[in-house]
């Protein structure tokens, strides 16, 4: 696990862009944070680091957004879902277990049993030092992304 402090939305996006630039193969990333914590800002930066040229928005009402960059990016927001059947309906399991794609999962705590065994967990927390400062905590679940995680710890 490692932590980074960002002092503005642009710093959060820049940190995430460094993360995205280092992705060399498919990866699953789970994003945790309260409403307004900066998950979408982080995703926008990450997408920029993955060479996405289109607008990146929160999939709150769509449940999933797809972006084209160096890898296909499937961005899920599980906040509005109630049952695992709904996960099946949106094709969550097929995408989450696919290789060669970047899978972003917001609100992963809603369905912890449905998550893949391996992922990088990104937690974004507000701090007490101003409206825009965030503490970004990265941790690893499983071993599949261990090399990427170690690289991120050095460069992000």
LUMMAR-693365 format. One line per field, with one value per residue: residue in three letters; x, y, z of N, C-alpha, C in turn. Coordinates in pm, whole numbers, plus 50000, padded with zeros to 5 digits. Example, Ala and Ser with C-alpha at 12.3 -4.5 7.8 and 13.67 -1.06 7.14 Angstrom:
BEGIN
res <- c(ALA_SER)
nxx <- c(51319_51285)
nyy <- c(49431_49775)
nzz <- c(50780_50708)
caxx <- c(51230_51367)
cayy <- c(49550_49894)
cazz <- c(50780_50714)
cxx <- c(51320_51290)
cyy <- c(49670_50003)
czz <- c(50780_50787)
This chain:
BEGIN
res <- c(UNK_UNK_UNK_UNK_UNK_UNK_UNK_UNK_UNK_UNK_UNK_UNK_UNK_UNK_UNK_UNK_UNK_UNK_UNK_UNK_UNK_UNK_UNK_UNK_UNK_UNK_UNK_UNK_UNK_UNK_UNK_UNK_UNK_UNK_UNK_UNK_UNK_UNK_UNK_UNK_UNK_UNK_UNK_UNK_UNK_UNK_UNK_UNK_UNK_UNK_UNK_UNK_UNK_UNK_UNK_UNK_UNK_UNK_UNK_UNK_UNK_UNK_UNK_UNK_UNK_UNK_UNK_UNK_UNK_UNK_UNK_UNK_UNK_UNK_UNK_UNK_UNK_UNK_UNK_UNK_UNK_UNK_UNK_UNK_UNK_UNK_UNK_UNK_UNK_UNK_UNK_UNK_UNK_UNK_UNK_UNK_UNK_UNK_UNK_UNK_UNK_UNK_UNK_UNK_UNK_UNK_UNK_UNK_UNK_UNK_UNK_UNK_UNK_UNK_UNK_UNK_UNK_UNK_UNK_UNK_UNK_UNK_UNK_UNK_UNK_UNK_UNK_UNK_UNK_UNK_UNK_UNK_UNK_UNK_UNK_UNK_UNK_UNK_UNK_UNK_UNK_UNK_UNK_UNK_UNK_UNK_UNK_UNK_UNK_UNK_UNK_UNK_UNK_UNK_UNK_UNK)
nxx <- c(50085_50046_50055_49952_49943_49737_49690_49503_49239_49364_49617_49543_49440_49675_49843_49696_49718_49989_49981_49808_49973_50163_50046_50067_49940_49627_49421_49253_49090_48976_48777_48736_48554_48390_48088_48169_48437_48642_48668_48586_48746_48996_48967_48943_49201_49351_49250_49343_49617_49611_49572_49313_49091_48834_48556_48547_48329_48130_47980_47734_47453_47441_47557_47769_48046_48223_48546_48788_49127_49474_49412_49099_48863_48660_48427_48274_47999_47879_47704_47421_47314_47137_47125_47298_47207_47156_47416_47490_47313_47417_47650_47872_48041_48159_48311_48472_48638_48779_49073_49339_49211_49122_48966_48752_48613_48378_48255_48308_48265_47999_47949_48136_48186_48164_48382_48685_48960_49205_49317_49383_49342_49207_49175_49015_49032_48899_49085_49162_49276_49183_48956_49024_49230_49341_49381_49528_49514_49674_49637_49696_49523_49550_49804_49852_49893_50124_50382_50321_50209_50431_50589_50426_50438_50695_50694_50463)
nyy <- c(49882_50226_50584_50899_51251_51492_51828_51958_51935_51920_51821_51570_51455_51460_51283_51047_51030_50969_50713_50588_50606_50417_50173_49872_49652_49478_49567_49562_49806_49918_50172_50368_50596_50873_51039_51294_51290_51272_51070_51062_51264_51146_50923_51057_51167_50926_50810_50996_50942_50700_50761_50835_51015_51110_51263_51207_51086_51045_50727_50715_50717_50572_50334_50195_50308_50323_50358_50440_50388_50334_50084_49908_50061_49996_50132_50111_50195_50106_50200_50246_49996_49709_49429_49116_49005_49223_49299_49091_49143_49377_49282_49268_49064_48938_49147_49223_49006_48988_48991_49215_49459_49768_49784_49971_50016_50170_50221_49960_49830_49770_49524_49314_49039_48987_49086_49057_48833_48959_49290_49645_49861_50176_50427_50724_50998_51279_51537_51715_51950_52163_52228_52105_51925_51589_51257_50989_50652_50362_50015_49663_49382_49041_48894_48937_49195_49286_49372_49607_49754_49791_49947_50174_50268_50367_50572_50727)
nzz <- c(50000_49927_49968_49835_49835_49691_49587_49440_49190_48938_49004_49101_48867_48713_48856_48820_48542_48512_48619_48429_48200_48252_48229_48070_47987_48011_48295_48611_48794_49095_49226_49506_49703_49857_49740_49517_49584_49399_49213_48941_48835_48875_48704_48458_48431_48428_48196_48011_48030_47907_47648_47562_47366_47364_47544_47893_48126_48427_48476_48609_48550_48318_48383_48264_48085_47778_47650_47402_47382_47423_47508_47518_47732_48000_48197_48492_48706_49002_49185_49167_49137_49258_49281_49216_48982_48824_48768_48598_48387_48273_48169_48331_48443_48222_48109_48331_48370_48140_47934_47840_47847_48010_48308_48495_48807_48984_49314_49425_49665_49686_49573_49665_49651_49383_49257_49060_49138_49131_49143_49132_49394_49441_49661_49737_49939_50108_50268_50573_50510_50340_50065_49823_49857_49845_49966_49824_49809_49724_49683_49663_49540_49523_49306_49040_48927_49039_48948_48803_49012_49182_49015_48992_49253_49260_49065_49077)
caxx <- c(50000_50115_49968_49999_49856_49726_49637_49405_49191_49462_49721_49483_49437_49813_49886_49628_49775_50113_49935_49761_50084_50243_49972_50118_49854_49499_49424_49128_49112_48857_48785_48651_48555_48258_48040_48244_48575_48736_48683_48576_48868_49102_48943_48975_49346_49395_49214_49439_49742_49588_49551_49172_49069_48694_48520_48531_48230_48088_47874_47634_47320_47459_47612_47898_48094_48332_48637_48894_49259_49569_49335_48957_48840_48521_48416_48149_47957_47788_47629_47276_47271_47089_47140_47396_47142_47178_47554_47486_47242_47503_47768_47984_48134_48234_48410_48564_48731_48844_49213_49371_49127_49130_48835_48742_48492_48346_48170_48327_48219_47858_47946_48272_48197_48163_48507_48788_49056_49320_49289_49447_49238_49239_49083_49034_48972_48920_49164_49116_49360_49130_48851_49073_49334_49296_49475_49502_49576_49671_49669_49693_49453_49606_49942_49861_49938_50229_50489_50267_50192_50565_50629_50345_50489_50817_50680_50342)
cayy <- c(50000_50353_50701_51024_51365_51590_51952_52018_51840_51901_51730_51436_51406_51437_51159_50938_51020_50892_50576_50539_50595_50300_50050_49808_49537_49497_49577_49596_49908_49949_50308_50391_50733_50931_51125_51418_51275_51290_50947_51096_51339_51046_50846_51144_51168_50793_50795_51077_50866_50586_50819_50852_51149_51149_51313_51104_51128_50943_50642_50697_50685_50472_50217_50162_50385_50259_50454_50381_50445_50226_49963_49939_50093_49973_50208_50075_50260_50009_50266_50237_49857_49649_49283_49057_48983_49345_49290_49000_49210_49475_49213_49298_48952_48917_49253_49225_48894_48991_49031_49313_49578_49836_49780_50064_49983_50261_50164_49815_49776_49729_49383_49264_48899_48980_49141_48960_48805_49048_49428_49753_49937_50317_50492_50869_51056_51421_51562_51831_52063_52239_52165_52034_51827_51451_51150_50879_50532_50248_49886_49553_49258_48938_48914_48954_49329_49322_49449_49740_49820_49833_50059_50290_50317_50441_50686_50808)
cazz <- c(50000_49935_49971_49776_49860_49582_49643_49349_49090_48831_49055_49105_48728_48669_48918_48750_48406_48527_48637_48299_48106_48286_48203_47949_47959_48078_48441_48678_48895_49174_49279_49622_49754_49873_49631_49507_49633_49289_49133_48798_48804_48865_48582_48345_48420_48389_48054_47936_48026_47818_47514_47527_47312_47382_47677_47995_48224_48522_48422_48713_48496_48211_48452_48205_47969_47705_47588_47321_47400_47392_47538_47544_47872_48043_48322_48559_48830_49062_49292_49151_49124_49383_49286_49126_48853_48746_48717_48483_48278_48205_48120_48419_48462_48098_48097_48446_48359_48009_47935_47738_47864_48139_48371_48607_48882_49095_49418_49429_49793_49672_49531_49685_49608_49237_49204_49024_49245_49119_49102_49207_49464_49457_49754_49736_50059_50137_50388_50650_50470_50227_49985_49706_49888_49853_49995_49731_49864_49633_49742_49567_49572_49437_49264_48895_48889_49133_48882_48777_49141_49227_48928_49032_49381_49232_48975_49098)
cxx <- c(50089_50015_50035_49896_49856_49654_49533_49353_49293_49578_49669_49483_49578_49870_49825_49681_49908_50083_49896_49873_50168_50171_50015_50037_49723_49512_49283_49162_48979_48877_48685_48665_48412_48216_48119_48388_48679_48758_48680_48698_48986_49088_48976_49126_49402_49368_49307_49573_49733_49551_49406_49153_48927_48671_48495_48439_48198_47976_47758_47499_47328_47499_47746_47925_48210_48414_48742_49023_49360_49508_49189_48941_48691_48508_48277_48125_47849_47695_47479_47225_47235_47121_47248_47337_47160_47321_47559_47421_47329_47633_47892_48086_48218_48344_48515_48668_48803_48990_49234_49287_49158_48988_48839_48609_48477_48244_48184_48276_48073_47847_48085_48289_48204_48295_48602_48884_49170_49274_49375_49334_49287_49132_49117_48958_48997_49008_49105_49188_49309_49034_48905_49180_49274_49413_49435_49584_49562_49711_49644_49612_49502_49747_49958_49922_50053_50339_50443_50256_50326_50614_50553_50398_50616_50792_50560_50341)
cyy <- c(50124_50467_50817_51131_51452_51711_52020_51909_51816_51812_51587_51376_51376_51308_51039_50920_50945_50743_50518_50518_50470_50167_49994_49687_49564_49497_49608_49693_49936_50084_50327_50536_50783_51006_51255_51410_51296_51167_50979_51173_51242_50966_50929_51151_51035_50771_50877_51006_50742_50631_50822_50996_51199_51200_51195_51158_51013_50859_50620_50654_50582_50336_50173_50255_50310_50368_50377_50459_50339_50089_50003_49960_50077_50029_50185_50163_50171_50069_50242_50093_49799_49500_49236_49026_49105_49350_49202_49068_49310_49413_49233_49185_48926_49021_49244_49113_48889_49033_49134_49439_49642_49843_49871_50039_50082_50194_50012_49751_49732_49579_49321_49120_48884_49030_49030_48940_48906_49186_49524_49837_50079_50378_50641_50927_51206_51431_51683_51959_52135_52157_52075_51930_51688_51361_51032_50760_50419_50122_49778_49436_49153_48974_48947_49088_49378_49406_49591_49818_49871_49952_50187_50351_50400_50572_50775_50865)
czz <- c(50000_49918_49899_49810_49735_49639_49553_49254_48978_48877_49063_48965_48678_48729_48847_48608_48408_48542_48501_48200_48131_48265_48068_47907_48032_48229_48490_48790_48964_49241_49391_49666_49764_49747_49632_49553_49523_49204_48982_48754_48786_48735_48458_48324_48373_48240_47965_47922_47938_47677_47469_47481_47335_47524_47772_48103_48319_48461_48520_48657_48384_48266_48395_48089_47908_47637_47508_47345_47357_47417_47543_47695_47900_48183_48381_48682_48890_49167_49284_49140_49260_49394_49190_48989_48763_48691_48592_48363_48203_48154_48205_48425_48338_48083_48208_48439_48225_48025_47824_47742_47998_48192_48493_48677_48997_49186_49424_49558_49789_49639_49544_49638_49456_49175_49161_49142_49247_49072_49182_49265_49484_49547_49756_49854_50063_50261_50461_50609_50346_50143_49875_49734_49905_49892_49906_49778_49764_49708_49636_49622_49474_49395_49116_48854_48978_49068_48853_48907_49194_49144_48965_49160_49361_49157_49001_49239)
